[in-house]
Amino acid sequence: MPEIERRTRAMMRDGLSASPPPRLPQIIEQVTNEVDGFSPQAKREFFDIINRVPLAYEKTNAIFATPEKKKPGGGGVFSIFVSDLCKGCAACVTACGEHQALRMVQETEDVNAEHETGTAFLDLLPDTSQKYLGLYNDARPQDSKTATLRNMLMVRRNYDALVSGDGACAGCGEKSILRAIAAVTEAYMRPLFHAKADRLRATADVLDRHGVQRLADLKARSQAEYDLFRQAVAHLLMGLGGEDDKDTRARMAEHGEISDRDIVDALTAVMRQEAFNHKNLQAIDGRLPNGMSVMAMAAHTGCNTVYGSTPPNNPHPYPWMNSLFQDGITVGWLLGESFIVDHARRSVVPERLGDALLHRTEAVITPREYYEFVHFSDNLMTDQEILELPKAWVVGGDGGMGDIGYQNTSKVMLQNRPNVKAVMLDTQVYSNTGGQNSDSTPMLGGNDMNVFGSATQGKMVEKKTVAETFLAGHGSPFVAQVSIANAPKLYRSILDGIEYRGTAFLQCFTTCQPEHGVPDDMALGQAQRVRDSRGAPEFVFNPRLGESYHEALDLKGNPSLDMDWYETKFKSTNESYRYTVAHWCATEARFRNHLKKISAQDAAKLVPLENMLVRITQQDIVYRRCLDPTHRAFVPDFGVFIRIQGANGIEYRSISRQLVLFCVERRKAWRMLQSKAGIENREYKAQRALLAEVDAGKISRDEFFANAEQLLKARMPGASAHKPAEAPPRPAAAPPKPTPATPSIPDGAALA
């Protein structure tokens, strides 16, 4: 085998310069045939396996070429295995795109068997070594380069942090978000748990050797201090605490003599049990011992509870519960509080008592400290002790958390609890109960249970962005609106939210294929479209950055930051156009009633959307001037058009009045975000000036209607840059002990 590896690596290195490079199974087969010592039958069986396993070294520079160049023999092999639970949504194939590492095939019994045996083979491989993870730091994910955070999913324990959700609809956008929060929490917390276990064991070992003598020294120096320390251990660790000090002392007297060895043994027993719980407990059947769960999940009833956990089975590898629609987040708050109490009594107080006994030469314990230990809360914990708290994740939809459960969500956000983190899966509709509107539903409605006709085209109520409501009047929570459209930013936001000493709230747009009317493979594409169109712009509000919106609010990641709309180009003509929410709506069947296909000749008789948007403001909608045929802001129903990219070139669509109003509403919401972030919108400033001239009669109505876009551009000031505040230093975390390197055959296996 060493000779096969040596020759194989040499041919792989040579193959990098070939065009096309030889495939790895071909190389292995050639080398094996050249080496003596294998029977024909052994070779046939070996080749049959090698030809079935997806192995690649070419086009994977971070896995093979770069490590191999730095150190011969250091390069690995990249593999992608398709889960045997794959539904064939094709989302991964679409995301892979031109790389063509993945392709769709017809489902057959043979294909399913190949997937099942491939998954079983994957389970036999070593985990991915740190050297193949690039600038992702598995020991301290928070120190990783943001763009490399996705590499955490190449580490088995992180990928396996979520095993539920395979009953979801094909291509469901929600599961990617659930995997993200579970994987990031596991990636961040597990090294902390293991480092804590090592620290507790080390302290317990020192106490075993020196604790009795240190107690004797303390007693000789101060009998009162010794008695108070002894009472603290008896009260907090030995179960002898009473209603007050008198009751506690009476219980201690009834218990009988408590020797110095008893005190030390109580301290070390609790510490070693906690160390075992954090590092050696086998929490999941069928997996190696790796410590207790780093999180729990409280779920609002919705799609996530139906596909995620249907009784009597609960596949979640962490404590999970489901409450009725509005109560999930308050139960999550309760879980978080229970973790704080448990963490204080089992970890924080015993470690502090042990450290004080070992390292203090005076004031080992004071009456004030004893009182605080007995009435301990998170207010008294250090930043490091807070980081080590298990996290309580709350999950729900826009209905459960932003509609009927909004009062509960608002209440919990205000509490700013250090280990309660919430994620709202925003499908913009009550997906689970049949397609009713929620407050997060766009003005167009467009869901199964909407009515569209002459009486109504939707709702005149503006869309509620739940995350934005928590930017004010809710204390100091960490808030973000992110999605799989920008995976690195999604992962970084989750990390920053976990590290934040307060409540975190993430609103994540998630495609619902049946309700939105989009193909199964479009979860990523639709998330990008809704972001780029201002339908759900990305933002992160991090209170650690400062006490002004300009410092704390970051809009980076959205295109054309200082403009109303993102400018892009038609693929067929390379012609520039503005990408509005109307263009996003044209890609989803739920909005089909709001768009009509027309010819170029018909479009010439209508008003271009760009022109119409210069004429109208949100206040024109509030005061219903958009319905007044005599006003400049009048919007003719299906009298406005847009151009979109069709299959065979540019196509034209007339759009409903309601869709125009939705564009105005989303533009206003985006302008509000810009102003909070300290970004001057050049178009808004120009539009205000232009409309003031029109309304004052300085520009005629006819001239304005004919040349609105040109008049607007003539009044636009130059671009100004906005630089978000720099992040403060991260909380210091105890580095985990280095783990031994995985024995290496060339096998940097990736999980998929």
C-alpha positions in Angstrom: 0.0 0.0 0.0 2.8 2.6 0.7 4.1 2.0 -2.8 0.7 2.4 -4.3 0.3 5.7 -2.4 3.7 7.0 -3.5 3.1 6.2 -7.2 -0.5 7.5 -7.1 0.6 10.8 -5.6 3.3 11.2 -8.2 0.8 10.7 -11.0 -1.8 13.0 -9.3 0.8 15.8 -9.2 1.7 15.2 -12.9 -2.0 15.0 -13.7 -2.6 18.6 -12.6 -0.8 19.9 -15.6 -2.5 17.5 -18.1 -5.6 18.5 -20.1 -7.8 16.9 -19.2 -6.3 15.5 -16.0 -6.7 11.7 -15.6 -9.4 10.7 -13.1 -8.2 9.3 -9.7 -9.8 5.9 -10.2 -7.9 5.5 -13.5 -4.7 6.4 -11.7 -5.2 4.0 -8.9 -6.2 1.2 -11.3 -3.0 1.8 -13.4 -0.7 1.9 -10.3 -2.3 -1.2 -8.8 -1.8 -3.2 -11.9 1.9 -2.2 -12.0 2.5 -3.4 -8.4 2.9 -7.1 -7.6 1.3 -8.8 -4.7 -2.5 -8.7 -5.5 -4.6 -11.5 -6.9 -6.8 -10.9 -9.9 -9.9 -11.3 -7.7 -8.6 -8.8 -5.1 -7.9 -6.3 -7.9 -11.4 -6.7 -9.4 -13.1 -6.2 -6.0 -10.8 -3.2 -5.2 -11.4 -1.6 -8.6 -15.2 -2.1 -8.3 -15.2 -0.1 -5.0 -12.8 2.6 -6.3 -15.0 3.2 -9.4 -18.1 3.6 -7.3 -16.6 6.1 -4.8 -16.7 9.8 -5.9 -13.0 10.8 -5.7 -11.4 13.9 -7.1 -8.1 15.7 -6.8 -8.3 18.0 -9.8 -10.0 21.4 -9.5 -9.8 21.1 -5.7 -6.7 23.2 -5.0 -7.4 23.7 -1.3 -7.7 20.0 -0.8 -4.9 18.5 -3.0 -2.8 20.9 -5.0 -1.9 23.5 -2.3 -1.2 21.1 0.6 0.7 18.8 -1.7 2.9 21.6 -2.9 3.6 22.8 0.6 4.4 19.3 1.8 4.6 16.3 -0.5 2.2 13.7 0.9 0.0 16.3 2.5 -2.6 16.6 -0.3 -6.0 15.0 0.2 -8.9 13.8 -1.9 -12.2 15.5 -2.2 -15.5 13.6 -2.1 -19.1 14.5 -2.3 -21.6 11.8 -1.2 -25.3 12.2 -2.0 -27.5 11.3 1.0 -29.7 8.3 0.7 -32.6 10.6 1.8 -32.2 12.9 -1.3 -35.5 13.9 -2.8 -34.1 15.0 -6.1 -35.0 18.7 -5.7 -31.8 19.6 -7.8 -31.0 22.6 -5.6 -27.4 21.4 -5.1 -27.0 20.8 -8.9 -28.2 24.3 -9.6 -25.9 25.9 -7.0 -23.0 23.8 -8.4 -23.7 25.3 -11.8 -20.9 25.2 -14.4 -18.6 23.2 -12.1 -20.7 20.1 -13.1 -19.5 18.1 -10.1 -23.2 17.1 -9.6 -25.8 16.1 -12.2 -29.4 14.8 -12.1 -30.2 11.2 -13.0 -33.4 9.2 -13.1 -34.2 7.7 -9.7 -33.9 3.9 -9.8 -33.4 1.1 -7.3 -29.7 1.0 -8.3 -29.3 4.7 -7.7 -30.9 4.5 -4.3 -28.7 1.5 -3.4 -25.6 3.4 -4.5 -26.6 6.4 -2.3 -27.3 4.2 0.7 -24.0 2.3 0.4 -22.2 5.5 -0.3 -23.5 7.0 2.9 -22.5 3.9 4.8 -19.0 4.1 3.3 -18.7 7.8 4.3 -19.4 6.8 7.9 -16.2 4.7 7.8 -13.9 7.5 6.7 -11.9 9.7 9.1 -13.1 13.2 9.7 -11.8 16.1 7.6 -8.5 17.3 9.0 -7.9 21.0 9.8 -5.3 21.3 7.1 -8.0 20.8 4.4 -10.3 23.5 5.9 -8.4 26.5 4.7 -8.9 29.6 6.8 -11.7 28.0 8.7 -10.5 27.4 12.3 -12.3 24.4 13.7 -10.9 25.0 17.2 -12.1 28.6 17.2 -14.7 29.2 14.4 -15.1 32.8 15.5 -11.6 33.5 14.4 -12.2 32.2 10.9 -12.3 34.3 7.7 -16.0 34.8 7.1 -15.9 33.5 3.5 -14.6 30.1 4.8 -17.2 29.5 7.5 -19.1 27.2 5.1 -16.1 24.8 5.5 -17.5 23.9 8.9 -19.9 21.5 7.2 -16.9 19.4 6.1 -16.5 18.5 9.8 -18.8 15.6 10.7 -19.9 16.7 14.2 -21.1 20.0 12.7 -22.9 18.5 9.7 -24.6 15.9 12.0 -25.8 18.6 14.4 -29.1 18.5 12.4 -30.6 15.2 11.4 -34.2 16.3 11.1 -36.1 17.9 8.3 -36.0 15.2 5.6 -39.8 15.1 5.6 -39.9 18.7 4.3 -41.1 19.5 0.8 -38.4 19.0 -1.9 -36.1 22.0 -2.0 -37.6 23.7 1.1 -35.7 26.8 2.0 -36.2 26.3 5.8 -34.0 23.3 6.3 -30.8 25.1 5.2 -31.4 27.7 7.9 -32.1 25.1 10.6 -28.9 23.3 9.6 -27.0 26.6 9.8 -28.1 27.4 13.3 -27.5 23.9 14.6 -24.1 23.5 12.8 -22.7 26.9 13.8 -23.8 26.4 17.4 -22.1 23.0 17.5 -19.0 24.3 15.8 -18.7 27.2 18.2 -19.8 25.6 21.5 -18.2 22.1 21.3 -14.5 23.4 21.6 -15.7 25.5 24.5 -17.3 22.6 26.2 -14.2 20.4 25.8 -11.8 23.1 27.0 -14.1 23.7 30.0 -14.0 19.9 30.8 -10.2 19.9 30.7 -10.1 22.9 32.9 -12.4 21.4 35.5 -10.5 18.1 35.6 -7.2 20.0 36.1 -8.6 22.0 39.0 -10.2 18.9 40.5 -6.8 17.0 40.3 -5.0 19.9 42.1 -7.7 20.0 44.7 -7.3 16.3 45.4 -3.6 16.8 46.1 -3.7 20.1 48.0 -7.2 20.9 49.0 -7.2 19.4 52.4 -4.0 21.3 53.3 -5.4 24.5 51.9 -8.5 24.1 54.1 -6.2 23.5 57.2 -4.3 26.6 56.4 -7.5 28.6 56.0 -8.8 27.3 59.3 -5.6 28.2 61.1 -5.7 31.8 59.6 -9.5 32.5 60.1 -12.0 30.2 61.8 -14.9 32.3 60.7 -13.8 32.3 57.0 -13.2 28.5 57.2 -16.7 28.0 58.7 -18.3 30.2 55.9 -16.5 28.2 53.2 -17.5 24.9 54.7 -21.1 26.2 54.9 -21.0 27.3 51.3 -20.0 23.8 50.1 -22.5 22.1 52.3 -25.3 24.5 51.2 -24.6 24.6 47.5 -23.1 21.2 46.7 -24.1 18.8 49.4 -27.8 19.5 49.5 -27.9 20.9 53.0 -29.1 24.4 52.1 -32.1 25.7 54.1 -34.5 28.6 54.1 -32.0 30.9 55.8 -28.6 30.6 57.5 -30.1 29.3 60.7 -31.9 26.6 58.9 -28.8 25.7 56.9 -26.6 25.4 60.0 -29.3 23.3 61.7 -29.3 20.9 58.7 -25.5 20.7 58.8 -25.6 19.8 62.5 -28.2 17.1 61.9 -26.1 15.7 59.0 -23.1 15.3 61.3 -19.4 16.0 61.0 -18.2 17.3 57.6 -14.5 16.8 57.3 -12.1 18.7 55.2 -11.8 15.6 52.9 -15.6 15.6 52.6 -15.5 19.3 51.4 -12.8 18.6 48.9 -14.6 15.4 47.7 -17.8 17.4 47.2 -16.0 20.0 45.1 -14.1 17.5 43.0 -17.1 15.2 42.5 -19.2 18.0 41.0 -16.3 19.2 38.8 -15.5 15.8 37.5 -19.1 15.0 36.8 -19.4 18.3 34.9 -16.2 17.5 33.0 -17.7 14.2 32.0 -20.9 15.8 31.0 -19.2 18.3 28.7 -16.7 16.0 27.0 -17.3 12.3 27.6 -21.1 11.8 27.8 -22.6 9.8 25.0 -25.7 11.9 24.4 -26.7 10.3 21.1 -27.1 6.6 20.5 -24.9 5.3 17.8 -22.4 8.1 18.1 -19.1 8.4 19.9 -19.0 10.1 23.3 -18.5 13.8 22.7 -20.4 15.5 25.6 -23.9 16.8 26.3 -25.9 18.8 23.9 -24.7 22.4 23.3 -28.2 23.7 22.7 -31.9 23.1 23.0 -34.6 24.1 20.6 -38.1 25.5 21.3 -40.3 25.4 18.2 -43.5 27.3 17.3 -46.0 25.0 15.6 -45.5 25.3 11.9 -43.9 23.5 9.0 -40.7 23.2 11.0 -42.4 21.1 13.6 -44.2 18.9 11.1 -41.3 17.9 8.9 -38.8 18.3 11.8 -40.4 16.1 14.4 -43.6 14.1 14.0 -44.6 12.0 17.1 -43.7 9.4 18.2 -40.3 10.0 16.6 -38.0 12.9 17.6 -34.9 13.0 15.4 -33.3 16.1 16.9 -29.9 15.3 18.5 -30.6 17.9 21.2 -33.5 18.7 23.6 -36.4 19.8 21.5 -40.0 20.8 22.2 -43.0 22.2 20.3 -45.5 24.6 21.8 -48.6 25.9 20.2 -48.3 28.7 17.7 -47.5 31.7 19.9 -45.8 30.2 22.9 -42.6 28.7 21.5 -40.4 31.7 22.3 -41.6 32.0 25.9 -40.9 28.3 26.5 -37.5 28.9 24.9 -36.9 31.7 27.4 -37.8 29.3 30.2 -35.3 26.8 28.9 -32.6 29.5 28.8 -33.3 30.4 32.4 -33.1 26.8 33.5 -29.7 26.5 31.8 -28.5 29.5 33.7 -29.5 28.1 37.1 -28.1 24.6 36.2 -24.8 26.1 34.9 -24.4 28.3 38.0 -24.9 25.5 40.5 -23.0 22.7 38.6 -20.2 24.6 37.0 -19.6 28.3 37.9 -20.0 28.2 41.7 -18.0 24.9 42.2 -15.2 26.2 40.0 -15.1 29.6 41.7 -15.0 28.0 45.1 -12.2 25.6 44.0 -10.1 28.4 42.4 -10.6 30.6 45.5 -9.3 27.9 47.8 -6.3 27.1 45.7 -5.2 30.6 44.6 -6.3 33.1 47.3 -4.1 33.8 50.3 -6.7 35.9 52.0 -10.4 36.6 51.7 -11.0 33.1 50.3 -14.7 33.8 50.8 -16.6 36.8 52.1 -20.1 37.1 53.4 -21.0 39.0 50.3 -19.7 36.3 48.0 -21.6 33.7 50.0 -24.8 35.6 49.6 -24.1 36.0 45.8 -23.4 32.2 45.5 -26.7 31.4 47.2 -28.6 33.9 45.0 -26.5 33.4 41.9 -27.7 34.8 38.5 -26.2 35.5 35.1 -25.6 39.1 36.2 -22.7 37.8 38.3 -21.2 35.6 35.5 -18.1 36.6 33.6 -18.1 36.8 29.8 -16.4 33.5 29.6 -19.0 31.8 31.9 -21.7 33.3 29.7 -20.1 32.0 26.6 -20.1 28.5 28.1 -23.8 28.5 28.7 -25.8 26.0 26.6 -27.9 28.0 24.1 -31.7 27.9 23.8 -32.7 28.4 20.1 -36.2 29.4 19.3 -37.6 28.6 15.8 -40.8 29.7 14.3 -42.4 31.1 11.1 -43.5 34.6 10.3 -47.0 33.7 11.6 -45.9 32.1 14.8 -43.3 34.7 15.8 -44.3 37.8 13.9 -48.0 37.6 13.9 -50.0 35.8 16.5 -46.9 35.3 18.6 -45.4 38.7 18.1 -46.3 39.9 21.6 -44.4 37.0 23.1 -41.5 37.6 20.8 -41.4 41.3 21.7 -41.4 40.4 25.4 -38.5 38.0 25.1 -36.4 40.4 22.9 -36.7 43.1 25.6 -35.4 40.8 28.3 -32.0 40.5 26.5 -31.3 37.1 28.0 -27.7 36.0 27.3 -28.4 32.5 25.9 -31.7 32.9 24.2 -31.4 33.1 20.4 -34.3 33.2 17.9 -34.7 32.6 14.2 -37.8 33.4 12.2 -38.2 31.3 9.1 -39.9 34.0 6.9 -41.9 32.4 4.1 -44.2 35.5 4.1 -47.2 33.3 4.6 -48.9 30.8 6.9 -47.4 27.9 5.0 -48.4 25.1 7.3 -52.1 26.1 7.6 -53.0 26.6 4.0 -51.7 29.9 2.7 -53.2 32.7 4.8 -51.7 36.2 4.9 -49.4 37.1 7.8 -48.1 40.6 8.6 -45.0 39.6 6.7 -46.9 38.9 3.6 -46.3 41.5 0.8 -49.0 43.9 -0.1 -49.8 41.7 -3.1 -51.0 38.8 -1.0 -50.6 36.1 -3.6 -51.2 33.1 -1.4 -53.6 30.2 -1.7 -56.3 31.7 0.4 -56.2 35.3 -1.1 -58.9 36.8 -3.2 -57.9 38.8 -6.3 -60.5 40.8 -8.3 -62.1 44.1 -8.9 -62.8 44.6 -5.2 -59.3 44.0 -4.0 -55.9 43.2 -5.4 -54.3 42.4 -2.0 -53.9 44.6 1.1 -53.1 48.2 1.6 -51.2 47.4 4.8 -47.5 47.7 4.5 -45.3 44.7 5.0 -44.0 44.2 8.6 -40.4 43.4 8.8 -40.2 41.9 12.2 -36.5 42.2 12.6 -36.7 46.0 11.9 -39.2 46.4 14.8 -36.5 45.3 17.2 -34.1 48.0 16.2 -35.9 50.4 18.5 -37.9 50.1 21.7 -36.7 46.6 22.6 -33.6 47.2 24.6 -30.3 46.0 23.1 -30.8 42.7 21.2 -28.6 41.6 18.4 -30.7 41.7 15.2 -30.1 40.5 11.6 -32.1 39.9 8.5 -30.0 37.4 6.5 -30.6 34.4 4.4 -28.9 31.6 2.4 -28.5 34.2 -0.4 -25.3 35.1 1.4 -24.2 32.0 3.3 -21.0 33.4 4.8 -22.9 36.4 6.2 -25.6 34.1 7.5 -23.0 32.0 9.3 -21.2 35.0 10.6 -24.4 36.6 11.9 -25.3 33.4 13.8 -21.8 33.3 15.3 -22.0 36.9 16.3 -25.4 36.4 17.8 -24.2 33.4 19.8 -21.3 35.4 21.2 -23.5 38.4 22.0 -24.3 38.7 25.7 -28.0 39.2 25.1 -30.9 38.0 23.0 -30.3 37.5 19.3 -33.0 37.6 16.6 -32.5 36.5 13.0 -35.2 36.9 10.3 -34.4 34.6 7.4 -36.3 34.6 4.1 -37.0 31.0 3.2 -38.6 29.8 0.0 -41.8 27.8 0.3 -42.0 26.1 -3.1 -45.8 25.2 -3.1 -46.9 28.5 -1.7 -44.5 30.7 -3.7 -45.0 28.8 -6.9 -41.3 28.3 -7.8 -39.3 25.3 -8.9 -37.8 22.9 -6.3 -34.2 24.0 -7.0 -34.8 27.7 -6.5 -34.4 28.3 -2.8 -31.0 29.9 -3.2 -32.0 31.8 -6.3 -35.2 33.3 -4.9 -33.4 34.3 -1.7 -30.9 36.3 -3.8 -33.7 37.8 -5.9 -35.7 39.0 -3.0 -32.6 40.5 -1.4 -31.4 42.3 -4.5 -34.9 43.7 -5.3 -35.2 45.3 -1.8 -38.0 42.8 -1.0 -35.9 41.6 2.0 -32.6 43.5 2.2 -29.8 42.1 4.3 -28.8 44.0 7.5 -27.0 43.3 10.7 -27.6 45.4 13.9 -24.9 44.7 16.4 -25.2 46.8 19.6 -21.6 46.1 20.4 -20.5 48.4 17.7 -21.9 51.6 19.2 -24.9 53.5 20.4 -25.9 55.1 17.1 -27.6 53.4 14.2 -24.8 54.7 12.0 -22.3 52.6 14.0 -24.4 49.5 14.9 -26.4 49.0 11.6 -24.6 47.4 8.6 -26.2 47.0 5.2 -23.2 45.6 3.5 -24.1 42.7 1.2 -26.9 44.6 -0.6 -26.1 45.8 -4.1 -26.1 49.5 -5.0 -26.0 50.7 -1.4 -26.8 54.4 -2.0 -29.4 53.9 -4.7 -33.1 52.9 -4.7 -32.6 49.9 -6.9 -29.9 47.5 -8.0 -28.7 48.0 -11.6 -28.0 44.9 -13.6 -28.1 43.7 -17.2 -30.3 41.6 -19.5 -28.4 38.5 -20.4 -29.7 38.5 -24.0 -28.8 42.1 -24.9 -26.4 43.2 -22.2 -28.6 46.2 -21.7 -28.8 47.8 -18.3 -32.0 47.9 -16.2 -33.2 48.5 -12.6 -34.1 45.4 -10.7 -37.1 46.2 -8.6 -39.4 44.1 -6.5 -41.7 43.9 -9.5 -39.0 41.9 -11.3 -38.6 39.5 -8.4 -42.4 39.1 -8.3 -42.4 38.1 -12.0 -40.4 35.0 -11.0 -42.9 33.6 -8.5 -46.3 32.2 -9.5 -48.0 33.4 -6.4 -48.0 36.9 -7.9 -49.2 35.8 -11.3 -52.4 37.8 -11.1 -50.4 41.0 -10.9 -48.6 40.6 -14.2 -49.9 40.3 -17.7 -47.8 39.4 -20.7 -48.0 42.1 -23.4 -46.3 42.9 -26.7 -43.7 45.6 -27.2 -46.3 47.6 -29.2 -48.8 47.4 -26.3 -46.0 48.4 -23.9 -45.4 51.6 -25.9 -48.8 52.8 -24.9 -48.2 52.3 -21.1 -46.1 54.1 -18.5 -42.6 52.6 -17.7 -42.3 51.6 -14.1 -39.2 53.7 -13.7 -41.2 56.8 -14.8 -44.1 56.0 -12.5 -41.9 55.5 -9.5 -40.5 59.1 -9.9 -44.1 60.5 -9.7 -45.2 58.8 -6.5 -44.2 58.6 -2.8 -45.5 56.5 0.1 -47.5 59.4 1.4 -49.3 59.5 -1.9 -50.4 56.0 -1.1 -51.3 56.8 2.5 -53.5 59.7 1.4 -54.8 57.6 -1.5 -53.7 60.2 -4.1 -52.6 57.2 -6.1 -56.3 56.6 -6.8 -57.1 60.2 -8.0 -56.9 60.4 -11.8 -56.2 64.1 -11.6 -53.1 63.8 -9.4 -49.5 63.3 -10.6 -49.3 60.1 -8.4 -52.3 58.4 -10.0 -51.4 54.8 -10.8 -53.5 53.3 -13.7 -54.3 49.6 -13.1 -52.2 47.6 -15.5 -51.2 50.8 -17.1 -47.6 50.5 -16.1 -45.1 48.0 -17.6 -41.7 46.4 -16.9 -39.3 44.5 -19.1 -38.0 41.1 -18.0 -35.6 38.5 -19.3 -37.5 35.8 -21.1 -36.4 32.4 -22.4 -35.9 33.9 -25.9 -35.1 37.5 -25.2 -36.7 40.5 -23.5 -40.4 40.2 -22.7 -42.9 42.8 -21.5 -45.4 42.7 -18.6 -48.1 45.1 -17.6 -48.4 45.2 -13.8 -51.3 45.8 -11.5 -51.7 49.0 -9.5 -51.1 47.0 -6.3 -47.7 45.9 -7.6 -46.7 49.5 -8.3 -47.7 50.4 -4.7 -45.7 47.5 -3.4 -42.6 48.8 -5.2 -43.1 52.2 -3.6 -43.6 50.6 -0.1 -40.4 48.5 -0.4 -38.5 51.5 -1.7 -39.6 53.5 1.3 -38.6 50.7 3.7 -35.2 50.5 2.0 -34.7 54.3 2.3 -35.5 54.2 6.0 -32.9 51.5 6.5 -30.3 53.5 4.5 -30.9 56.6 6.6 -30.5 54.6 9.8 -27.2 53.3 8.5 -26.0 56.8 7.7 -26.2 56.2 3.9 -27.6 59.1 1.9 -29.8 57.9 -0.9 -29.0 60.1 -3.9 -32.2 59.3 -5.7 -34.4 60.1 -2.7 -32.9 63.5 -2.3 -33.3 64.3 -6.0 -36.9 63.0 -6.1 -37.9 65.3 -3.2 -36.4 68.3 -5.0 -38.0 67.4 -8.3 -41.5 66.8 -6.8 -41.3 70.1 -4.9 -40.7 71.8 -8.2 -43.6 70.0 -9.9 -46.0 70.6 -7.1 -45.1 74.3 -7.1 -45.8 74.5 -10.8 -42.2 75.2 -11.8 -42.2 72.2 -14.1 -45.3 71.4 -16.1 -47.1 68.1 -15.6 -46.6 67.2 -19.3 -42.9 67.8 -19.2 -42.6 65.9 -15.9 -44.4 62.8 -17.2 -42.5 62.8 -20.4 -39.0 63.2 -18.9 -39.3 62.1 -15.3 -36.2 59.8 -15.3 -34.0 62.4 -17.0 -35.2 65.2 -14.7 -34.4 63.0 -11.7 -30.9 62.1 -12.9 -30.1 65.8 -13.5 -30.7 66.5 -9.8 -28.8 63.6 -8.3 -25.7 64.5 -6.2 -22.4 62.6 -6.4 -21.9 59.3 -4.6 -20.9 59.2 -1.0 -19.4 56.3 0.8 -20.5 54.7 4.1 -18.1 52.8 6.2 -19.6 50.6 8.9 -18.1 50.7 12.4 -15.4 48.3 13.1 -16.1 45.3 15.3 -14.9 45.4 18.9 -12.5 42.7 20.2 -14.3 39.4 20.6 -14.8 37.9 24.0 -11.8 35.9 25.1 -12.5 32.2 25.1 -10.3 29.6 26.7 -8.6 27.8 23.8 -9.4 24.1 23.6 -6.6 21.6 24.0 -5.2 20.6 20.6 -6.5 17.2 19.4 -4.2 14.7 17.8 -4.1 14.8 14.0 -6.2 12.2 12.2 -4.1 9.5 10.6 -3.9 10.4 7.0 -4.5 8.5 3.9 -5.4 11.0 1.1 -9.0 11.3 2.2 -10.3 14.9 3.0 -13.9 13.7 2.9 -16.6 16.3 2.5 -20.1 15.7 3.6 -23.1 16.4 1.4 
